[in-house]
């Protein structure tokens, strides 16, 4: 077999042991409603990420990547059936959070609708086994 400049060479793929890759630190600024004060880490930082990611509209702000944020704003104002809400809200929230390396799964959704408000309770299971329960109101 002759070598040709038009011939594609296969790239060599080496196995990577993912357990050797260090976890990114979760230390971040503590965000208040009007100020930034001090630093937070671990569970407090993850809770802040969850709250901010769920409340930030995806694709709306150029400062964030397309992975960051939530698409729940697309459901607001629509007259959706309870069945559709029960299926779409968990999917949307899971997609908003699961890409973070610290989060293993998002489970146990409880969705309650009262007049024009929507209350969503859910649990986030972290990679270190911690179970964080959050509530979001829309």
Phi and psi in radians as a Rosetta constraint file:
Dihedral C 1 N 2 CA 2 C 2 CIRCULARHARMONIC -1.551 0.35
Dihedral N 2 CA 2 C 2 N 3 CIRCULARHARMONIC 2.609 0.35
Dihedral C 2 N 3 CA 3 C 3 CIRCULARHARMONIC -1.488 0.35
Dihedral N 3 CA 3 C 3 N 4 CIRCULARHARMONIC 2.403 0.35
Dihedral C 3 N 4 CA 4 C 4 CIRCULARHARMONIC -2.330 0.35
Dihedral N 4 CA 4 C 4 N 5 CIRCULARHARMONIC 2.520 0.35
Dihedral C 4 N 5 CA 5 C 5 CIRCULARHARMONIC -1.147 0.35
Dihedral N 5 CA 5 C 5 N 6 CIRCULARHARMONIC -0.299 0.35
Dihedral C 5 N 6 CA 6 C 6 CIRCULARHARMONIC -1.512 0.35
Dihedral N 6 CA 6 C 6 N 7 CIRCULARHARMONIC -0.174 0.35
Dihedral C 6 N 7 CA 7 C 7 CIRCULARHARMONIC -1.400 0.35
Dihedral N 7 CA 7 C 7 N 8 CIRCULARHARMONIC 2.371 0.35
Dihedral C 7 N 8 CA 8 C 8 CIRCULARHARMONIC -1.480 0.35
Dihedral N 8 CA 8 C 8 N 9 CIRCULARHARMONIC 2.277 0.35
Dihedral C 8 N 9 CA 9 C 9 CIRCULARHARMONIC -1.566 0.35
Dihedral N 9 CA 9 C 9 N 10 CIRCULARHARMONIC 2.427 0.35
Dihedral C 9 N 10 CA 10 C 10 CIRCULARHARMONIC -1.323 0.35
Dihedral N 10 CA 10 C 10 N 11 CIRCULARHARMONIC 2.402 0.35
Dihedral C 10 N 11 CA 11 C 11 CIRCULARHARMONIC -1.420 0.35
Dihedral N 11 CA 11 C 11 N 12 CIRCULARHARMONIC 2.478 0.35
Dihedral C 11 N 12 CA 12 C 12 CIRCULARHARMONIC -1.426 0.35
Dihedral N 12 CA 12 C 12 N 13 CIRCULARHARMONIC 2.124 0.35
Dihedral C 12 N 13 CA 13 C 13 CIRCULARHARMONIC -1.872 0.35
Dihedral N 13 CA 13 C 13 N 14 CIRCULARHARMONIC 2.108 0.35
Dihedral C 13 N 14 CA 14 C 14 CIRCULARHARMONIC -1.699 0.35
Dihedral N 14 CA 14 C 14 N 15 CIRCULARHARMONIC 2.454 0.35
Dihedral C 14 N 15 CA 15 C 15 CIRCULARHARMONIC -1.197 0.35
Dihedral N 15 CA 15 C 15 N 16 CIRCULARHARMONIC 2.453 0.35
Dihedral C 15 N 16 CA 16 C 16 CIRCULARHARMONIC -2.006 0.35
Dihedral N 16 CA 16 C 16 N 17 CIRCULARHARMONIC 2.225 0.35
Dihedral C 16 N 17 CA 17 C 17 CIRCULARHARMONIC -1.486 0.35
Dihedral N 17 CA 17 C 17 N 18 CIRCULARHARMONIC 1.785 0.35
Dihedral C 17 N 18 CA 18 C 18 CIRCULARHARMONIC -1.118 0.35
Dihedral N 18 CA 18 C 18 N 19 CIRCULARHARMONIC -0.383 0.35
Dihedral C 18 N 19 CA 19 C 19 CIRCULARHARMONIC -1.237 0.35
Dihedral N 19 CA 19 C 19 N 20 CIRCULARHARMONIC -0.292 0.35
Dihedral C 19 N 20 CA 20 C 20 CIRCULARHARMONIC -1.511 0.35
Dihedral N 20 CA 20 C 20 N 21 CIRCULARHARMONIC -0.218 0.35
Dihedral C 20 N 21 CA 21 C 21 CIRCULARHARMONIC -1.398 0.35
Dihedral N 21 CA 21 C 21 N 22 CIRCULARHARMONIC 2.126 0.35
Dihedral C 21 N 22 CA 22 C 22 CIRCULARHARMONIC -1.210 0.35
Dihedral N 22 CA 22 C 22 N 23 CIRCULARHARMONIC 2.540 0.35
Dihedral C 22 N 23 CA 23 C 23 CIRCULARHARMONIC -1.249 0.35
Dihedral N 23 CA 23 C 23 N 24 CIRCULARHARMONIC 2.485 0.35
Dihedral C 23 N 24 CA 24 C 24 CIRCULARHARMONIC -1.214 0.35
Dihedral N 24 CA 24 C 24 N 25 CIRCULARHARMONIC 2.454 0.35
Dihedral C 24 N 25 CA 25 C 25 CIRCULARHARMONIC -1.178 0.35
Dihedral N 25 CA 25 C 25 N 26 CIRCULARHARMONIC 2.627 0.35
Dihedral C 25 N 26 CA 26 C 26 CIRCULARHARMONIC -1.844 0.35
Dihedral N 26 CA 26 C 26 N 27 CIRCULARHARMONIC 0.223 0.35
Dihedral C 26 N 27 CA 27 C 27 CIRCULARHARMONIC -1.194 0.35
Dihedral N 27 CA 27 C 27 N 28 CIRCULARHARMONIC 2.309 0.35
Dihedral C 27 N 28 CA 28 C 28 CIRCULARHARMONIC -2.652 0.35
Dihedral N 28 CA 28 C 28 N 29 CIRCULARHARMONIC 3.022 0.35
Dihedral C 28 N 29 CA 29 C 29 CIRCULARHARMONIC -1.281 0.35
Dihedral N 29 CA 29 C 29 N 30 CIRCULARHARMONIC 2.496 0.35
Dihedral C 29 N 30 CA 30 C 30 CIRCULARHARMONIC -1.446 0.35
Dihedral N 30 CA 30 C 30 N 31 CIRCULARHARMONIC 2.052 0.35
Dihedral C 30 N 31 CA 31 C 31 CIRCULARHARMONIC -1.683 0.35
Dihedral N 31 CA 31 C 31 N 32 CIRCULARHARMONIC 2.167 0.35
Dihedral C 31 N 32 CA 32 C 32 CIRCULARHARMONIC -1.727 0.35
Dihedral N 32 CA 32 C 32 N 33 CIRCULARHARMONIC -3.083 0.35
Dihedral C 32 N 33 CA 33 C 33 CIRCULARHARMONIC -1.223 0.35
Dihedral N 33 CA 33 C 33 N 34 CIRCULARHARMONIC -0.515 0.35
Dihedral C 33 N 34 CA 34 C 34 CIRCULARHARMONIC -2.232 0.35
Dihedral N 34 CA 34 C 34 N 35 CIRCULARHARMONIC -0.178 0.35
Dihedral C 34 N 35 CA 35 C 35 CIRCULARHARMONIC -2.399 0.35
Dihedral N 35 CA 35 C 35 N 36 CIRCULARHARMONIC 2.900 0.35
Dihedral C 35 N 36 CA 36 C 36 CIRCULARHARMONIC -1.992 0.35
Dihedral N 36 CA 36 C 36 N 37 CIRCULARHARMONIC 2.122 0.35
Dihedral C 36 N 37 CA 37 C 37 CIRCULARHARMONIC -2.371 0.35
Dihedral N 37 CA 37 C 37 N 38 CIRCULARHARMONIC 1.940 0.35
Dihedral C 37 N 38 CA 38 C 38 CIRCULARHARMONIC 1.290 0.35
Dihedral N 38 CA 38 C 38 N 39 CIRCULARHARMONIC -2.904 0.35
Dihedral C 38 N 39 CA 39 C 39 CIRCULARHARMONIC -2.146 0.35
Dihedral N 39 CA 39 C 39 N 40 CIRCULARHARMONIC 2.669 0.35
Dihedral C 39 N 40 CA 40 C 40 CIRCULARHARMONIC -2.301 0.35
Dihedral N 40 CA 40 C 40 N 41 CIRCULARHARMONIC 2.807 0.35
Dihedral C 40 N 41 CA 41 C 41 CIRCULARHARMONIC -2.563 0.35
Dihedral N 41 CA 41 C 41 N 42 CIRCULARHARMONIC 2.943 0.35
Dihedral C 41 N 42 CA 42 C 42 CIRCULARHARMONIC 0.968 0.35
Dihedral N 42 CA 42 C 42 N 43 CIRCULARHARMONIC -2.195 0.35
Dihedral C 42 N 43 CA 43 C 43 CIRCULARHARMONIC -1.119 0.35
Dihedral N 43 CA 43 C 43 N 44 CIRCULARHARMONIC -0.673 0.35
Dihedral C 43 N 44 CA 44 C 44 CIRCULARHARMONIC -1.105 0.35
Dihedral N 44 CA 44 C 44 N 45 CIRCULARHARMONIC -0.699 0.35
Dihedral C 44 N 45 CA 45 C 45 CIRCULARHARMONIC -1.166 0.35
Dihedral N 45 CA 45 C 45 N 46 CIRCULARHARMONIC -0.678 0.35
Dihedral C 45 N 46 CA 46 C 46 CIRCULARHARMONIC -1.193 0.35
Dihedral N 46 CA 46 C 46 N 47 CIRCULARHARMONIC -0.715 0.35
Dihedral C 46 N 47 CA 47 C 47 CIRCULARHARMONIC -1.059 0.35
Dihedral N 47 CA 47 C 47 N 48 CIRCULARHARMONIC -0.712 0.35
Dihedral C 47 N 48 CA 48 C 48 CIRCULARHARMONIC -1.135 0.35
Dihedral N 48 CA 48 C 48 N 49 CIRCULARHARMONIC -0.730 0.35
Dihedral C 48 N 49 CA 49 C 49 CIRCULARHARMONIC -1.046 0.35
Dihedral N 49 CA 49 C 49 N 50 CIRCULARHARMONIC -0.809 0.35
Dihedral C 49 N 50 CA 50 C 50 CIRCULARHARMONIC -1.036 0.35
Dihedral N 50 CA 50 C 50 N 51 CIRCULARHARMONIC -0.865 0.35
Dihedral C 50 N 51 CA 51 C 51 CIRCULARHARMONIC -1.069 0.35
Dihedral N 51 CA 51 C 51 N 52 CIRCULARHARMONIC -0.762 0.35
Dihedral C 51 N 52 CA 52 C 52 CIRCULARHARMONIC -1.246 0.35
Dihedral N 52 CA 52 C 52 N 53 CIRCULARHARMONIC -0.725 0.35
Dihedral C 52 N 53 CA 53 C 53 CIRCULARHARMONIC -1.134 0.35
Dihedral N 53 CA 53 C 53 N 54 CIRCULARHARMONIC -0.664 0.35
Dihedral C 53 N 54 CA 54 C 54 CIRCULARHARMONIC -1.262 0.35
Dihedral N 54 CA 54 C 54 N 55 CIRCULARHARMONIC -0.551 0.35
Dihedral C 54 N 55 CA 55 C 55 CIRCULARHARMONIC -1.589 0.35
Dihedral N 55 CA 55 C 55 N 56 CIRCULARHARMONIC -0.114 0.35
Dihedral C 55 N 56 CA 56 C 56 CIRCULARHARMONIC -1.687 0.35
Dihedral N 56 CA 56 C 56 N 57 CIRCULARHARMONIC 2.204 0.35
Dihedral C 56 N 57 CA 57 C 57 CIRCULARHARMONIC -1.231 0.35
Dihedral N 57 CA 57 C 57 N 58 CIRCULARHARMONIC 2.271 0.35
Dihedral C 57 N 58 CA 58 C 58 CIRCULARHARMONIC -1.269 0.35
Dihedral N 58 CA 58 C 58 N 59 CIRCULARHARMONIC 2.511 0.35
Dihedral C 58 N 59 CA 59 C 59 CIRCULARHARMONIC 1.251 0.35
Dihedral N 59 CA 59 C 59 N 60 CIRCULARHARMONIC -0.007 0.35
Dihedral C 59 N 60 CA 60 C 60 CIRCULARHARMONIC -1.552 0.35
Dihedral N 60 CA 60 C 60 N 61 CIRCULARHARMONIC -0.558 0.35
Dihedral C 60 N 61 CA 61 C 61 CIRCULARHARMONIC -1.981 0.35
Dihedral N 61 CA 61 C 61 N 62 CIRCULARHARMONIC 2.122 0.35
Dihedral C 61 N 62 CA 62 C 62 CIRCULARHARMONIC -1.130 0.35
Dihedral N 62 CA 62 C 62 N 63 CIRCULARHARMONIC -0.356 0.35
Dihedral C 62 N 63 CA 63 C 63 CIRCULARHARMONIC -1.184 0.35
Dihedral N 63 CA 63 C 63 N 64 CIRCULARHARMONIC -0.427 0.35
Dihedral C 63 N 64 CA 64 C 64 CIRCULARHARMONIC -1.735 0.35
Dihedral N 64 CA 64 C 64 N 65 CIRCULARHARMONIC 2.643 0.35
Dihedral C 64 N 65 CA 65 C 65 CIRCULARHARMONIC -1.263 0.35
Dihedral N 65 CA 65 C 65 N 66 CIRCULARHARMONIC 2.960 0.35
Dihedral C 65 N 66 CA 66 C 66 CIRCULARHARMONIC -1.191 0.35
Dihedral N 66 CA 66 C 66 N 67 CIRCULARHARMONIC -0.261 0.35
Dihedral C 66 N 67 CA 67 C 67 CIRCULARHARMONIC -1.343 0.35
Dihedral N 67 CA 67 C 67 N 68 CIRCULARHARMONIC -0.435 0.35
Dihedral C 67 N 68 CA 68 C 68 CIRCULARHARMONIC -1.556 0.35
Dihedral N 68 CA 68 C 68 N 69 CIRCULARHARMONIC 2.393 0.35
Dihedral C 68 N 69 CA 69 C 69 CIRCULARHARMONIC 1.903 0.35
Dihedral N 69 CA 69 C 69 N 70 CIRCULARHARMONIC -3.092 0.35
Dihedral C 69 N 70 CA 70 C 70 CIRCULARHARMONIC -2.359 0.35
Dihedral N 70 CA 70 C 70 N 71 CIRCULARHARMONIC 2.636 0.35
Dihedral C 70 N 71 CA 71 C 71 CIRCULARHARMONIC -1.824 0.35
Dihedral N 71 CA 71 C 71 N 72 CIRCULARHARMONIC 0.360 0.35
Dihedral C 71 N 72 CA 72 C 72 CIRCULARHARMONIC -1.129 0.35
Dihedral N 72 CA 72 C 72 N 73 CIRCULARHARMONIC -0.446 0.35
Dihedral C 72 N 73 CA 73 C 73 CIRCULARHARMONIC -1.069 0.35
Dihedral N 73 CA 73 C 73 N 74 CIRCULARHARMONIC -0.401 0.35
Dihedral C 73 N 74 CA 74 C 74 CIRCULARHARMONIC -1.244 0.35
Dihedral N 74 CA 74 C 74 N 75 CIRCULARHARMONIC -0.346 0.35
Dihedral C 74 N 75 CA 75 C 75 CIRCULARHARMONIC -1.586 0.35
Dihedral N 75 CA 75 C 75 N 76 CIRCULARHARMONIC -0.361 0.35
Dihedral C 75 N 76 CA 76 C 76 CIRCULARHARMONIC -1.199 0.35
Dihedral N 76 CA 76 C 76 N 77 CIRCULARHARMONIC 2.315 0.35
Dihedral C 76 N 77 CA 77 C 77 CIRCULARHARMONIC 1.624 0.35
Dihedral N 77 CA 77 C 77 N 78 CIRCULARHARMONIC -0.276 0.35
Dihedral C 77 N 78 CA 78 C 78 CIRCULARHARMONIC -1.508 0.35
Dihedral N 78 CA 78 C 78 N 79 CIRCULARHARMONIC 2.526 0.35
Dihedral C 78 N 79 CA 79 C 79 CIRCULARHARMONIC -1.562 0.35
Dihedral N 79 CA 79 C 79 N 80 CIRCULARHARMONIC 1.524 0.35
Dihedral C 79 N 80 CA 80 C 80 CIRCULARHARMONIC -1.750 0.35
Dihedral N 80 CA 80 C 80 N 81 CIRCULARHARMONIC 2.570 0.35
Dihedral C 80 N 81 CA 81 C 81 CIRCULARHARMONIC -1.209 0.35
Dihedral N 81 CA 81 C 81 N 82 CIRCULARHARMONIC 2.676 0.35
Dihedral C 81 N 82 CA 82 C 82 CIRCULARHARMONIC -1.024 0.35
Dihedral N 82 CA 82 C 82 N 83 CIRCULARHARMONIC -0.585 0.35
Dihedral C 82 N 83 CA 83 C 83 CIRCULARHARMONIC -1.142 0.35
Dihedral N 83 CA 83 C 83 N 84 CIRCULARHARMONIC -0.727 0.35
Dihedral C 83 N 84 CA 84 C 84 CIRCULARHARMONIC -1.174 0.35
Dihedral N 84 CA 84 C 84 N 85 CIRCULARHARMONIC -0.706 0.35
Dihedral C 84 N 85 CA 85 C 85 CIRCULARHARMONIC -1.078 0.35
Dihedral N 85 CA 85 C 85 N 86 CIRCULARHARMONIC -0.717 0.35
Dihedral C 85 N 86 CA 86 C 86 CIRCULARHARMONIC -1.125 0.35
Dihedral N 86 CA 86 C 86 N 87 CIRCULARHARMONIC -0.461 0.35
Dihedral C 86 N 87 CA 87 C 87 CIRCULARHARMONIC -1.654 0.35
Dihedral N 87 CA 87 C 87 N 88 CIRCULARHARMONIC -0.656 0.35
Dihedral C 87 N 88 CA 88 C 88 CIRCULARHARMONIC -1.374 0.35
Dihedral N 88 CA 88 C 88 N 89 CIRCULARHARMONIC -0.716 0.35
Dihedral C 88 N 89 CA 89 C 89 CIRCULARHARMONIC -1.069 0.35
Dihedral N 89 CA 89 C 89 N 90 CIRCULARHARMONIC -0.830 0.35
Dihedral C 89 N 90 CA 90 C 90 CIRCULARHARMONIC -1.040 0.35
Dihedral N 90 CA 90 C 90 N 91 CIRCULARHARMONIC -0.702 0.35
Dihedral C 90 N 91 CA 91 C 91 CIRCULARHARMONIC -1.111 0.35
Dihedral N 91 CA 91 C 91 N 92 CIRCULARHARMONIC -0.796 0.35
Dihedral C 91 N 92 CA 92 C 92 CIRCULARHARMONIC -1.144 0.35
Dihedral N 92 CA 92 C 92 N 93 CIRCULARHARMONIC -0.772 0.35
Dihedral C 92 N 93 CA 93 C 93 CIRCULARHARMONIC -1.164 0.35
Dihedral N 93 CA 93 C 93 N 94 CIRCULARHARMONIC -0.695 0.35
Dihedral C 93 N 94 CA 94 C 94 CIRCULARHARMONIC -1.092 0.35
Dihedral N 94 CA 94 C 94 N 95 CIRCULARHARMONIC -0.763 0.35
Dihedral C 94 N 95 CA 95 C 95 CIRCULARHARMONIC -1.110 0.35
Dihedral N 95 CA 95 C 95 N 96 CIRCULARHARMONIC -0.565 0.35
Dihedral C 95 N 96 CA 96 C 96 CIRCULARHARMONIC -1.255 0.35
Dihedral N 96 CA 96 C 96 N 97 CIRCULARHARMONIC -0.464 0.35
Dihedral C 96 N 97 CA 97 C 97 CIRCULARHARMONIC -1.939 0.35
Dihedral N 97 CA 97 C 97 N 98 CIRCULARHARMONIC -0.498 0.35
Dihedral C 97 N 98 CA 98 C 98 CIRCULARHARMONIC -1.205 0.35
Dihedral N 98 CA 98 C 98 N 99 CIRCULARHARMONIC -0.363 0.35
Dihedral C 98 N 99 CA 99 C 99 CIRCULARHARMONIC -1.241 0.35
Dihedral N 99 CA 99 C 99 N 100 CIRCULARHARMONIC -0.301 0.35
Dihedral C 99 N 100 CA 100 C 100 CIRCULARHARMONIC -1.226 0.35
Dihedral N 100 CA 100 C 100 N 101 CIRCULARHARMONIC 2.333 0.35
Dihedral C 100 N 101 CA 101 C 101 CIRCULARHARMONIC -1.083 0.35
Dihedral N 101 CA 101 C 101 N 102 CIRCULARHARMONIC -0.404 0.35
Dihedral C 101 N 102 CA 102 C 102 CIRCULARHARMONIC -1.431 0.35
Dihedral N 102 CA 102 C 102 N 103 CIRCULARHARMONIC -0.228 0.35
Dihedral C 102 N 103 CA 103 C 103 CIRCULARHARMONIC -1.836 0.35
Dihedral N 103 CA 103 C 103 N 104 CIRCULARHARMONIC 2.217 0.35
Dihedral C 103 N 104 CA 104 C 104 CIRCULARHARMONIC -1.631 0.35
Dihedral N 104 CA 104 C 104 N 105 CIRCULARHARMONIC -0.733 0.35
Dihedral C 104 N 105 CA 105 C 105 CIRCULARHARMONIC -2.773 0.35
Dihedral N 105 CA 105 C 105 N 106 CIRCULARHARMONIC 2.783 0.35
Dihedral C 105 N 106 CA 106 C 106 CIRCULARHARMONIC -2.183 0.35
Dihedral N 106 CA 106 C 106 N 107 CIRCULARHARMONIC 2.081 0.35
Dihedral C 106 N 107 CA 107 C 107 CIRCULARHARMONIC -2.426 0.35
Dihedral N 107 CA 107 C 107 N 108 CIRCULARHARMONIC -3.136 0.35
Dihedral C 107 N 108 CA 108 C 108 CIRCULARHARMONIC 0.963 0.35
Dihedral N 108 CA 108 C 108 N 109 CIRCULARHARMONIC 1.008 0.35
Dihedral C 108 N 109 CA 109 C 109 CIRCULARHARMONIC -1.402 0.35
Dihedral N 109 CA 109 C 109 N 110 CIRCULARHARMONIC 2.314 0.35
Dihedral C 109 N 110 CA 110 C 110 CIRCULARHARMONIC -2.193 0.35
Dihedral N 110 CA 110 C 110 N 111 CIRCULARHARMONIC 2.038 0.35
Dihedral C 110 N 111 CA 111 C 111 CIRCULARHARMONIC -2.010 0.35
Dihedral N 111 CA 111 C 111 N 112 CIRCULARHARMONIC 2.164 0.35
Dihedral C 111 N 112 CA 112 C 112 CIRCULARHARMONIC -2.203 0.35
Dihedral N 112 CA 112 C 112 N 113 CIRCULARHARMONIC 2.335 0.35
Dihedral C 112 N 113 CA 113 C 113 CIRCULARHARMONIC -2.012 0.35
Dihedral N 113 CA 113 C 113 N 114 CIRCULARHARMONIC 2.180 0.35
Dihedral C 113 N 114 CA 114 C 114 CIRCULARHARMONIC -2.254 0.35
Dihedral N 114 CA 114 C 114 N 115 CIRCULARHARMONIC 1.979 0.35
Dihedral C 114 N 115 CA 115 C 115 CIRCULARHARMONIC 0.826 0.35
Dihedral N 115 CA 115 C 115 N 116 CIRCULARHARMONIC -1.944 0.35
Dihedral C 115 N 116 CA 116 C 116 CIRCULARHARMONIC -1.777 0.35
Dihedral N 116 CA 116 C 116 N 117 CIRCULARHARMONIC 0.249 0.35
Dihedral C 116 N 117 CA 117 C 117 CIRCULARHARMONIC -1.980 0.35
Dihedral N 117 CA 117 C 117 N 118 CIRCULARHARMONIC 2.613 0.35
Dihedral C 117 N 118 CA 118 C 118 CIRCULARHARMONIC -2.205 0.35
Dihedral N 118 CA 118 C 118 N 119 CIRCULARHARMONIC 2.170 0.35
Dihedral C 118 N 119 CA 119 C 119 CIRCULARHARMONIC -1.923 0.35
Dihedral N 119 CA 119 C 119 N 120 CIRCULARHARMONIC 2.239 0.35
Dihedral C 119 N 120 CA 120 C 120 CIRCULARHARMONIC -2.201 0.35
Dihedral N 120 CA 120 C 120 N 121 CIRCULARHARMONIC 2.095 0.35
Dihedral C 120 N 121 CA 121 C 121 CIRCULARHARMONIC -1.857 0.35
Dihedral N 121 CA 121 C 121 N 122 CIRCULARHARMONIC 2.430 0.35
Dihedral C 121 N 122 CA 122 C 122 CIRCULARHARMONIC -2.705 0.35
Dihedral N 122 CA 122 C 122 N 123 CIRCULARHARMONIC 2.854 0.35
Dihedral C 122 N 123 CA 123 C 123 CIRCULARHARMONIC -2.017 0.35
Dihedral N 123 CA 123 C 123 N 124 CIRCULARHARMONIC 2.443 0.35
Dihedral C 123 N 124 CA 124 C 124 CIRCULARHARMONIC -1.952 0.35
Dihedral N 124 CA 124 C 124 N 125 CIRCULARHARMONIC 2.175 0.35
Dihedral C 124 N 125 CA 125 C 125 CIRCULARHARMONIC -1.748 0.35
Dihedral N 125 CA 125 C 125 N 126 CIRCULARHARMONIC 2.132 0.35
Dihedral C 125 N 126 CA 126 C 126 CIRCULARHARMONIC -1.542 0.35
Dihedral N 126 CA 126 C 126 N 127 CIRCULARHARMONIC 2.916 0.35
Dihedral C 126 N 127 CA 127 C 127 CIRCULARHARMONIC -1.186 0.35
Dihedral N 127 CA 127 C 127 N 128 CIRCULARHARMONIC -0.358 0.35
Dihedral C 127 N 128 CA 128 C 128 CIRCULARHARMONIC -1.635 0.35
Dihedral N 128 CA 128 C 128 N 129 CIRCULARHARMONIC 0.148 0.35
Dihedral C 128 N 129 CA 129 C 129 CIRCULARHARMONIC 1.615 0.35
Dihedral N 129 CA 129 C 129 N 130 CIRCULARHARMONIC -0.006 0.35
Dihedral C 129 N 130 CA 130 C 130 CIRCULARHARMONIC -1.288 0.35
Dihedral N 130 CA 130 C 130 N 131 CIRCULARHARMONIC 2.474 0.35
Dihedral C 130 N 131 CA 131 C 131 CIRCULARHARMONIC -1.925 0.35
Dihedral N 131 CA 131 C 131 N 132 CIRCULARHARMONIC 2.032 0.35
Dihedral C 131 N 132 CA 132 C 132 CIRCULARHARMONIC -1.948 0.35
Dihedral N 132 CA 132 C 132 N 133 CIRCULARHARMONIC 2.180 0.35
Dihedral C 132 N 133 CA 133 C 133 CIRCULARHARMONIC -1.770 0.35
Dihedral N 133 CA 133 C 133 N 134 CIRCULARHARMONIC 2.310 0.35
Dihedral C 133 N 134 CA 134 C 134 CIRCULARHARMONIC -2.244 0.35
Dihedral N 134 CA 134 C 134 N 135 CIRCULARHARMONIC 2.685 0.35
Dihedral C 134 N 135 CA 135 C 135 CIRCULARHARMONIC -2.229 0.35
Dihedral N 135 CA 135 C 135 N 136 CIRCULARHARMONIC 2.372 0.35
Dihedral C 135 N 136 CA 136 C 136 CIRCULARHARMONIC -2.213 0.35
Dihedral N 136 CA 136 C 136 N 137 CIRCULARHARMONIC 2.408 0.35
Dihedral C 136 N 137 CA 137 C 137 CIRCULARHARMONIC -2.045 0.35
Dihedral N 137 CA 137 C 137 N 138 CIRCULARHARMONIC 2.307 0.35
